[in-house]
Amino acid sequence: MFFDKKLKVADGKYHVPGLVWIYGSSLELYAYKEWDGEKTELYYAPFHNITKGSVCLGTARDYIDKDKNDYTFKDIMRKVEAAFFRSRFTHSNDNSQINGSYSGMYEKSAKAFPEEVLVPAKINIKTLANEVFNS
């Protein structure tokens, strides 16, 4: 992961929670602690550049091909995930989407992801899927 110097977080590899990616005209990202099928409770993704699930793509756009029609769903999701983690994290849109500080979270994440930092998004995977596919 790469960070703007003003964030005072070292670039490097960090453990992350389970993630749910939603990509279309925009990118949404949620976290989960334990997969329980349609009952899986979601949490706000604990990263910079995100506000309540909505990702500010910034430099990530540079890594995503513009013509998505030439790829399978799996190809697209691999590219989106790679773009997200290759981009530079530059700002915190909403400090209320984690318990504690980002710098403390990343420090702990070097060994294992600290699930206690996750803040409930008050939605489960079934409800989110219904919102996405019925909109």
Backbone as a printed PyTorch tensor [residue, N CA C, xyz], in Angstrom:
tensor([[[  0.8540,  -1.1640,   0.0000],
         [  0.0000,   0.0000,   0.0000],
         [  0.9030,   1.2300,   0.0000]],

        [[  0.4140,   2.2970,  -0.6310],
         [  1.2010,   3.5120,  -0.7940],
         [  0.4500,   4.7010,  -0.1940]],

        [[  1.1720,   5.5470,   0.5290],
         [  0.5450,   6.6480,   1.2500],
         [  1.2270,   7.9730,   0.9430]],

        [[  0.4190,   9.0230,   0.8900],
         [  0.9450,  10.3760,   0.7780],
         [  1.7770,  10.6470,   2.0370]],

        [[  2.8930,  11.3250,   1.8790],
         [  3.7960,  11.5720,   3.0070],
         [  3.1210,  12.3110,   4.1540]],

        [[  2.1410,  13.1690,   3.8460],
         [  1.4860,  13.9450,   4.9120],
         [  0.6950,  13.0550,   5.8770]],

        [[  0.3700,  11.8250,   5.4750],
         [ -0.3710,  10.9090,   6.3490],
         [  0.5300,  10.2580,   7.3930]],

        [[  1.8350,  10.3090,   7.1650],
         [  2.8190,   9.7440,   8.0940],
         [  2.5830,   8.2520,   8.3440]],

        [[  2.2700,   7.5350,   7.2610],
         [  2.1330,   6.0760,   7.2930],
         [  3.1360,   5.5420,   6.2840]],

        [[  3.9280,   4.5730,   6.6930],
         [  4.9520,   4.0150,   5.8030],
         [  4.3070,   3.1700,   4.7060]],

        [[  4.8020,   3.3240,   3.4760],
         [  4.3830,   2.4280,   2.3970],
         [  4.7700,   1.0110,   2.8000]],

        [[  3.9590,   0.0450,   2.4200],
         [  4.3060,  -1.3360,   2.7490],
         [  3.1390,  -2.2780,   2.6040]],

        [[  3.3290,  -3.4960,   3.0750],
         [  2.2890,  -4.5150,   3.0470],
         [  1.6000,  -4.5470,   4.4040]],

        [[  0.2670,  -4.5530,   4.3620],
         [ -0.5270,  -4.5790,   5.5840],
         [ -1.6280,  -5.6210,   5.4260]],

        [[ -2.0020,  -6.2170,   6.5460],
         [ -3.1380,  -7.1330,   6.5340],
         [ -4.4100,  -6.2980,   6.4500]],

        [[ -5.4050,  -6.8060,   5.7210],
         [ -6.6910,  -6.1160,   5.5790],
         [ -7.8110,  -7.0920,   5.9290]],

        [[ -8.9890,  -6.5740,   6.2480],
         [-10.1150,  -7.4730,   6.5370],
         [-10.6710,  -8.0630,   5.2390]],

        [[-11.6250,  -8.9770,   5.3620],
         [-12.3490,  -9.4420,   4.1820],
         [-13.0470,  -8.2590,   3.5490]],

        [[-13.0810,  -8.2210,   2.2220],
         [-13.6380,  -7.0550,   1.5270],
         [-14.7150,  -7.4530,   0.5320]],

        [[-15.7060,  -6.5960,   0.3970],
         [-16.7780,  -6.7390,  -0.5930],
         [-16.6400,  -5.5620,  -1.5450]],

        [[-16.4160,  -5.8770,  -2.8270],
         [-16.1920,  -4.8650,  -3.8610],
         [-17.4360,  -4.7290,  -4.7300]],

        [[-17.8540,  -3.4830,  -5.0070],
         [-18.9650,  -3.2190,  -5.9130],
         [-18.4550,  -2.2050,  -6.9270]],

        [[-18.3910,  -2.6220,  -8.1910],
         [-17.8390,  -1.7420,  -9.2090],
         [-18.7730,  -1.6510, -10.3990]],

        [[-19.0580,  -0.4360, -10.7900],
         [-19.8670,  -0.1460, -11.9690],
         [-19.4060,   1.2070, -12.4750]],

        [[-20.2530,   2.2120, -12.3670],
         [-19.8340,   3.5620, -12.7400],
         [-18.9970,   4.1910, -11.6210]],

        [[-19.0090,   3.5580, -10.4400],
         [-18.2020,   4.0030,  -9.3080],
         [-17.7410,   2.7510,  -8.5530]],

        [[-16.9770,   2.9550,  -7.5120],
         [-16.4950,   1.8390,  -6.6940],
         [-16.9700,   2.0260,  -5.2700]],

        [[-17.5510,   0.9700,  -4.7220],
         [-17.9100,   0.9330,  -3.3060],
         [-17.1630,  -0.2200,  -2.6830]],

        [[-16.8070,  -0.0620,  -1.4260],
         [-16.0120,  -1.0750,  -0.7500],
         [-16.4620,  -1.1850,   0.7000]],

        [[-16.7380,  -2.4110,   1.1280],
         [-17.1250,  -2.6950,   2.5020],
         [-16.2430,  -3.8050,   3.0450]],

        [[-16.1760,  -3.9020,   4.3640],
         [-15.3910,  -4.9380,   5.0240],
         [-16.3290,  -5.8830,   5.7650]],

        [[-15.8160,  -7.0560,   6.0900],
         [-16.5460,  -7.9770,   6.9570],
         [-15.5570,  -8.7000,   7.8580]],

        [[-16.0670,  -9.1560,   9.0020],
         [-15.2340,  -9.8920,   9.9480],
         [-15.2900, -11.3890,   9.6640]],

        [[-16.5000, -11.8860,   9.4750],
         [-16.6900, -13.3210,   9.2670],
         [-17.7690, -13.5180,   8.2130]],

        [[-17.4990, -14.3710,   7.2440],
         [-18.4700, -14.6240,   6.1770],
         [-19.5480, -15.5570,   6.6970]],

        [[-20.8090, -15.1170,   6.5940],
         [-21.9530, -15.9170,   7.0430],
         [-23.0390, -15.8780,   5.9700]],

        [[-22.6320, -16.0600,   4.7160],
         [-23.5870, -16.0510,   3.6100],
         [-24.3590, -14.7460,   3.5690]],

        [[-25.6550, -14.8380,   3.2910],
         [-26.4680, -13.6210,   3.1440],
         [-26.6400, -12.8500,   4.4430]],

        [[-26.2950, -13.4420,   5.5610],
         [-26.3860, -12.7530,   6.8510],
         [-25.1070, -11.9760,   7.2010]],

        [[-24.0980, -12.0620,   6.3580],
         [-22.8180, -11.4170,   6.6440],
         [-23.0090,  -9.9300,   6.9260]],

        [[-22.6010,  -9.5220,   8.1160],
         [-22.6890,  -8.1220,   8.5080],
         [-21.5180,  -7.3600,   7.8950]],

        [[-21.8140,  -6.1820,   7.3660],
         [-20.7900,  -5.3710,   6.7160],
         [-20.3620,  -4.2060,   7.5950]],

        [[-19.1370,  -3.7940,   7.3710],
         [-18.5160,  -2.6930,   8.0950],
         [-17.9480,  -1.7260,   7.0700]],

        [[-17.7130,  -0.4810,   7.4980],
         [-17.0880,   0.4660,   6.5860],
         [-15.6570,   0.0130,   6.3190]],

        [[-15.2540,   0.0860,   5.0760],
         [-13.8940,  -0.2950,   4.7120],
         [-12.9280,   0.6830,   5.3910]],

        [[-11.9620,   0.1680,   6.1250],
         [-11.0960,   1.0290,   6.9440],
         [ -9.8770,   1.5570,   6.1950]],

        [[-10.1300,   2.3520,   5.1770],
         [ -9.0310,   2.8830,   4.3710],
         [ -9.2180,   4.3770,   4.1530]],

        [[ -8.1230,   5.0360,   3.8450],
         [ -8.2060,   6.4250,   3.4060],
         [ -8.9190,   6.4530,   2.0530]],

        [[ -9.3450,   7.6370,   1.6320],
         [ -9.9710,   7.8650,   0.3160],
         [-11.3560,   7.2300,   0.1980]],

        [[-12.0190,   6.9410,   1.3060],
         [-13.3520,   6.3300,   1.2760],
         [-14.2730,   7.0960,   2.2190]],

        [[-15.5010,   7.3240,   1.7760],
         [-16.5320,   7.9050,   2.6260],
         [-17.7230,   6.9710,   2.6390]],

        [[-17.9800,   6.3690,   3.7830],
         [-19.1470,   5.4840,   3.9770],
         [-19.3340,   4.5040,   2.8150]],

        [[-18.2670,   3.8690,   2.4080],
         [-18.3340,   2.8620,   1.3530],
         [-17.9780,   3.3620,  -0.0240]],

        [[-18.1120,   4.6380,  -0.2730],
         [-17.8500,   5.2050,  -1.6000],
         [-16.3760,   5.5830,  -1.7230]],

        [[-15.7020,   5.0140,  -2.7350],
         [-14.2650,   5.2040,  -2.9090],
         [-13.9810,   6.3880,  -3.8270]],

        [[-13.1050,   7.2740,  -3.3750],
         [-12.5560,   8.3210,  -4.2250],
         [-11.4240,   7.6490,  -4.9970]],

        [[-11.6070,   7.4460,  -6.2830],
         [-10.6520,   6.6720,  -7.0690],
         [ -9.3270,   7.3950,  -7.3130]],

        [[ -9.3350,   8.6990,  -7.4210],
         [ -8.0840,   9.4310,  -7.5900],
         [ -7.1580,   8.7730,  -8.5910]],

        [[ -5.9250,   8.4610,  -8.1620],
         [ -4.9370,   7.8680,  -9.0630],
         [ -5.2620,   6.4240,  -9.4350]],

        [[ -6.2000,   5.7960,  -8.7500],
         [ -6.5780,   4.4140,  -9.1050],
         [ -7.1380,   4.3570, -10.5230]],

        [[ -7.7530,   5.4440, -10.9760],
         [ -8.3000,   5.4790, -12.3400],
         [ -7.2190,   5.2130, -13.3860]],

        [[ -5.9790,   5.5710, -13.0690],
         [ -4.8710,   5.3660, -14.0050],
         [ -4.6020,   3.8850, -14.2690]],

        [[ -5.0460,   3.0150, -13.3740],
         [ -4.7650,   1.5870, -13.4880],
         [ -5.9410,   0.7780, -14.0290]],

        [[ -7.0770,   1.4260, -14.2300],
         [ -8.2730,   0.7230, -14.7130],
         [ -8.4800,   1.0570, -16.1790]],

        [[ -8.5430,   0.0260, -17.0120],
         [ -8.7690,   0.2400, -18.4400],
         [-10.1270,   0.8890, -18.6590]],

        [[-10.1820,   1.7480, -19.6410],
         [-11.4370,   2.4460, -19.9400],
         [-12.4400,   1.5360, -20.6380]],

        [[-11.9690,   0.5910, -21.4530],
         [-12.8800,  -0.2710, -22.2030],
         [-13.0870,  -1.5890, -21.4670]],

        [[-14.0630,  -1.6040, -20.5640],
         [-14.3430,  -2.7830, -19.7490],
         [-15.0320,  -3.8910, -20.5370]],

        [[-15.5260,  -3.5990, -21.7200],
         [-16.2940,  -4.5840, -22.4900],
         [-15.4480,  -5.7410, -22.9930]],

        [[-14.1240,  -5.5800, -23.0150],
         [-13.2450,  -6.6290, -23.5130],
         [-12.8220,  -7.6250, -22.4340]],

        [[-13.3420,  -7.4910, -21.2270],
         [-12.8990,  -8.3170, -20.1180],
         [-14.0480,  -9.0930, -19.4880]],

        [[-13.6950, -10.1920, -18.8310],
         [-14.6820, -10.9320, -18.0510],
         [-14.8810, -10.1990, -16.7320]],

        [[-15.9120, -10.5630, -16.0110],
         [-16.1750,  -9.9810, -14.6990],
         [-14.9650, -10.1960, -13.7880]],

        [[-14.4030, -11.3850, -13.8200],
         [-13.2510, -11.7140, -12.9820],
         [-12.0490, -10.8260, -13.3340]],

        [[-11.8170, -10.6030, -14.6340],
         [-10.7270,  -9.7230, -15.0800],
         [-10.9150,  -8.3050, -14.5330]],

        [[-12.1290,  -7.8130, -14.6530],
         [-12.4290,  -6.4470, -14.2130],
         [-12.1930,  -6.3140, -12.7130]],

        [[-12.6810,  -7.2740, -11.9310],
         [-12.5350,  -7.1810, -10.4860],
         [-11.0630,  -7.2810, -10.0710]],

        [[-10.2860,  -8.0980, -10.7610],
         [ -8.8490,  -8.1740, -10.4740],
         [ -8.1890,  -6.8190, -10.7330]],

        [[ -8.5710,  -6.1940, -11.8500],
         [ -8.0000,  -4.8890, -12.1930],
         [ -8.4070,  -3.8160, -11.1790]],

        [[ -9.6660,  -3.8450, -10.7620],
         [-10.1510,  -2.8530,  -9.8010],
         [ -9.4350,  -3.0220,  -8.4610]],

        [[ -9.3150,  -4.2440,  -8.0100],
         [ -8.6300,  -4.5020,  -6.7380],
         [ -7.1650,  -4.0740,  -6.8180]],

        [[ -6.4970,  -4.4420,  -7.8960],
         [ -5.0960,  -4.0560,  -8.0720],
         [ -4.9570,  -2.5360,  -8.1320]],

        [[ -5.8600,  -1.8760,  -8.8500],
         [ -5.8140,  -0.4160,  -8.9660],
         [ -5.9870,   0.2480,  -7.6070]],

        [[ -6.9210,  -0.2590,  -6.8210],
         [ -7.1750,   0.3070,  -5.4990],
         [ -5.9140,   0.2450,  -4.6420]],

        [[ -5.2700,  -0.9070,  -4.6090],
         [ -4.1090,  -1.0710,  -3.7380],
         [ -2.8140,  -0.5030,  -4.3240]],

        [[ -2.7640,  -0.2490,  -5.6280],
         [ -1.5860,   0.3840,  -6.2360],
         [ -1.6560,   1.9040,  -6.1600]],

        [[ -2.8510,   2.4330,  -5.9730],
         [ -2.9940,   3.8870,  -5.9250],
         [ -2.4370,   4.4120,  -4.5990]],

        [[ -2.2470,   5.7090,  -4.5570],
         [ -1.7170,   6.3410,  -3.3430],
         [ -2.8800,   6.8130,  -2.4810]],

        [[ -2.8690,   6.3810,  -1.2220],
         [ -3.8740,   6.8460,  -0.2780],
         [ -3.4640,   8.2360,   0.1700]],

        [[ -4.3750,   9.2020,  -0.0110],
         [ -3.9810,  10.5980,   0.1760],
         [ -4.7310,  11.3440,   1.2700]],

        [[ -5.9400,  10.9080,   1.5830],
         [ -6.7280,  11.7050,   2.5210],
         [ -7.7590,  10.8430,   3.2440]],

        [[ -8.1660,  11.3540,   4.3900],
         [ -9.2140,  10.7120,   5.1680],
         [-10.4880,  11.5170,   4.9790]],

        [[-11.4580,  10.9190,   4.3230],
         [-12.7210,  11.6210,   4.0960],
         [-13.6140,  11.6220,   5.3260]],

        [[-13.4640,  10.6030,   6.1620],
         [-14.3900,  10.4520,   7.2740],
         [-13.7180,   9.6380,   8.3790]],

        [[-13.2630,  10.3090,   9.4120],
         [-12.5930,   9.6160,  10.5170],
         [-13.5360,   8.7870,  11.3710]],

        [[-14.8500,   8.9370,  11.1820],
         [-15.7970,   8.1730,  11.9960],
         [-16.0150,   6.7640,  11.4470]],

        [[-15.3730,   6.4220,  10.3380],
         [-15.5980,   5.0840,   9.7980],
         [-14.5860,   4.0580,  10.3100]],

        [[-13.7390,   4.4600,  11.2640],
         [-12.9230,   3.4880,  11.9880],
         [-12.9130,   3.8700,  13.4660]],

        [[-12.7320,   2.8740,  14.3180],
         [-12.5470,   3.1080,  15.7500],
         [-11.0480,   3.2910,  15.9760]],

        [[-10.6380,   4.4690,  16.4000],
         [ -9.2270,   4.7400,  16.6060],
         [ -8.6630,   5.5630,  15.4700]],

        [[ -7.3510,   5.4790,  15.3090],
         [ -6.6830,   6.2700,  14.2810],
         [ -6.1970,   5.3790,  13.1440]],

        [[ -6.0800,   5.9760,  11.9710],
         [ -5.5620,   5.2270,  10.8250],
         [ -4.1190,   4.7930,  11.0800]],

        [[ -3.3070,   5.6910,  11.6120],
         [ -1.9020,   5.3310,  11.8290],
         [ -1.7840,   4.1770,  12.8160]],

        [[ -2.5940,   4.1870,  13.8770],
         [ -2.5890,   3.0770,  14.8360],
         [ -3.0640,   1.7840,  14.2030]],

        [[ -4.0760,   1.8860,  13.3420],
         [ -4.5910,   0.6950,  12.6580],
         [ -3.5160,   0.0860,  11.7610]],

        [[ -2.8390,   0.9260,  10.9790],
         [ -1.8160,   0.3970,  10.0790],
         [ -0.6400,  -0.1880,  10.8480]],

        [[ -0.3010,   0.4340,  11.9530],
         [  0.7860,  -0.0990,  12.7800],
         [  0.4440,  -1.5230,  13.2430]],

        [[ -0.7860,  -1.7160,  13.7250],
         [ -1.2230,  -3.0460,  14.1690],
         [ -1.3770,  -4.0050,  12.9910]],

        [[ -1.7650,  -3.4720,  11.8190],
         [ -2.0380,  -4.3050,  10.6410],
         [ -0.7920,  -4.9290,  10.0310]],

        [[  0.3720,  -4.5240,  10.4800],
         [  1.6030,  -5.1280,   9.9680],
         [  1.6690,  -6.6060,  10.3740]],

        [[  1.0520,  -6.9560,  11.5160],
         [  1.0850,  -8.3420,  12.0060],
         [ -0.2140,  -9.0830,  11.7090]],

        [[ -1.3380,  -8.4650,  11.9810],
         [ -2.6690,  -9.0500,  11.7320],
         [ -3.6590,  -7.8950,  11.7360]],

        [[ -4.7410,  -8.0420,  10.9930],
         [ -5.6910,  -6.9310,  10.9510],
         [ -6.4530,  -6.8430,  12.2720]],

        [[ -6.5030,  -5.6560,  12.8940],
         [ -7.2130,  -5.4670,  14.1620],
         [ -8.7150,  -5.2170,  13.9390]],

        [[ -9.5120,  -6.2520,  14.0060],
         [-10.9420,  -6.1330,  13.6930],
         [-11.6840,  -5.1430,  14.5840]],

        [[-11.1340,  -4.8300,  15.7470],
         [-11.8170,  -3.9000,  16.6490],
         [-11.9090,  -2.4880,  16.0740]],

        [[-11.1680,  -2.1860,  15.0260],
         [-11.2520,  -0.8510,  14.4180],
         [-12.4670,  -0.7120,  13.5010]],

        [[-13.0730,  -1.8300,  13.1070],
         [-14.1820,  -1.7850,  12.1480],
         [-15.4470,  -1.1910,  12.7710]],

        [[-16.1090,  -0.3380,  12.0010],
         [-17.3540,   0.3190,  12.4140],
         [-18.4940,  -0.2690,  11.5820]],

        [[-19.5640,  -0.7410,  12.2480],
         [-20.6830,  -1.3370,  11.5050],
         [-21.2940,  -0.3680,  10.4920]],

        [[-21.5440,  -0.8720,   9.2810],
         [-22.2050,  -0.0780,   8.2450],
         [-23.7280,  -0.2140,   8.3670]],

        [[-24.1730,  -1.0440,   9.2950],
         [-25.6010,  -1.2760,   9.5590],
         [-26.3250,  -1.8030,   8.3290]],

        [[-25.6610,  -2.7360,   7.6400],
         [-26.2380,  -3.3810,   6.4690],
         [-25.5930,  -4.7660,   6.3530]],

        [[-26.3550,  -5.7220,   5.8540],
         [-25.7450,  -7.0330,   5.6160],
         [-25.6150,  -7.2450,   4.1100]],

        [[-24.9410,  -8.3100,   3.7490],
         [-24.6510,  -8.5470,   2.3370],
         [-25.9210,  -8.7380,   1.5100]],

        [[-26.9400,  -9.3690,   2.0870],
         [-28.1850,  -9.5890,   1.3460],
         [-28.8570,  -8.2540,   1.0150]],

        [[-28.9430,  -7.3750,   1.9870],
         [-29.5710,  -6.0650,   1.7670],
         [-28.7730,  -5.2540,   0.7500]],

        [[-27.4490,  -5.2910,   0.8720],
         [-26.6110,  -4.5680,  -0.0820],
         [-26.8060,  -5.1180,  -1.4850]],

        [[-26.8240,  -6.4380,  -1.6310],
         [-27.0270,  -7.0420,  -2.9500],
         [-28.3710,  -6.6320,  -3.5240]],

        [[-29.4050,  -6.6120,  -2.7080],
         [-30.7230,  -6.1880,  -3.1900],
         [-30.6930,  -4.7400,  -3.6650]],

        [[-29.9870,  -3.8840,  -2.9370],
         [-29.8720,  -2.4740,  -3.3460],
         [-29.1340,  -2.3480,  -4.6600]],

        [[-28.0630,  -3.1070,  -4.8240],
         [-27.2370,  -3.0210,  -6.0370],
         [-27.9800,  -3.5670,  -7.2380]],

        [[-28.5900,  -4.7380,  -7.1020],
         [-29.1950,  -5.4050,  -8.2650],
         [-30.6120,  -4.9300,  -8.5650]],

        [[-31.2390,  -4.2350,  -7.6460],
         [-32.5940,  -3.7370,  -7.9070],
         [-32.6260,  -2.2400,  -8.1630]],

        [[-31.4560,  -1.6500,  -8.3500],
         [-31.4440,  -0.1980,  -8.5920],
         [-31.3530,   0.0970, -10.0740]]])
